[in-house]
Amino acid sequence: MTKPSSAAQRWDARYAASDEPPFGTAPNEYLRMVTARSDFDARSALCLADGDGRNGAWLARQGLTVTALDISAVATERALAFDRDNAVAVKRLTADLDSWSAKPAETWDLITLLYLQAPTGTRLRALDQAAAALAPGGWLVVEAFAKAQAAQPTMGPDNPDLLYDLSELRAATPGLTVVEALEGEVHLEEGRRHRGIAQVVRFAARRPG
Ligand SMILES: C[S@@+](CC[C@H](N)C(=O)[O-])C[C@H]1O[C@@H](n2cnc3c(N)ncnc32)[C@H](O)[C@@H]1O
């Protein structure tokens, strides 16, 4: 059996210490905004780093066929319980974005990367895998703390290496057409952990075709 990575152990401990979903049970607001667009037409989704399941379960409730993965086995167990409570089926894997790859020719119409707080190498690899696994016309949707949030004591990591900027997102997805690339201050209402004013990036891009 493979030994869990230190990132897996850290996230397992964080979820185990929380008696409620740390990022809430409602879907991410930016994901909801993108899916409400008149040109959004995805039928399948891959949720990377889906945590305890709020976004994957919500997309399944909207009628999409959803696959989701997260490094934390504790979060994945909770996500499966949340799916059952919501009467949806999501294919969930416990997997590390440092090593996970989609099967050749496996593609999705929507891939989400919401608040993956991980070192630059992991984040860039995840973006590369996501861009490669998008179906023609498919959407990549990213929301995460911006590097400017490192200086804010309110929430999110204080290490800028775990945080995002738009130039990095653009450079990491050269084959995609950018639909929205925003960086700035928003008021988050996402569970106990992501609540209040924060500096974030919001990025939506599509595979041509
Ligand atoms: C801030 S939480 C966000 C969870 C979820 N996306 C949401 O918005 O509710 C970050 C998630 O990234 C996961 N994660 C961190 N490093 C990862 C990696 N290398 N591979 C896969 N998941 C990872 C953690 O286990 C955690 O669930």
The ligand as a Gaussian input file, in Angstrom:
#p B3LYP/6-31G(d) Opt

LIG

0 1
 C       -9.381000      24.690000       0.392000
 S       -9.887000      23.040000       0.073000
 C      -11.120000      23.278000      -1.191000
 C      -11.987000      22.081000      -1.405000
 C      -13.064000      22.247000      -2.497000
 N      -12.493000      22.519000      -3.789000
 C      -14.031000      23.339000      -2.136000
 O      -13.940000      24.429000      -2.723000
 O      -14.876000      23.108000      -1.262000
 C       -8.481000      22.442000      -0.845000
 C       -8.595000      20.965000      -1.227000
 O       -7.470000      20.598000      -2.035000
 C       -7.119000      19.269000      -1.718000
 N       -5.728000      19.055000      -2.148000
 C       -4.611000      19.664000      -1.669000
 N       -3.517000      19.197000      -2.313000
 C       -3.959000      18.289000      -3.216000
 C       -3.314000      17.454000      -4.176000
 N       -1.976000      17.461000      -4.316000
 N       -4.064000      16.617000      -4.930000
 C       -5.430000      16.582000      -4.779000
 N       -6.093000      17.345000      -3.890000
 C       -5.375000      18.193000      -3.121000
 C       -7.323000      19.190000      -0.204000
 O       -7.461000      17.881000       0.288000
 C       -8.592000      20.021000      -0.030000
 O       -9.754000      19.205000      -0.081000

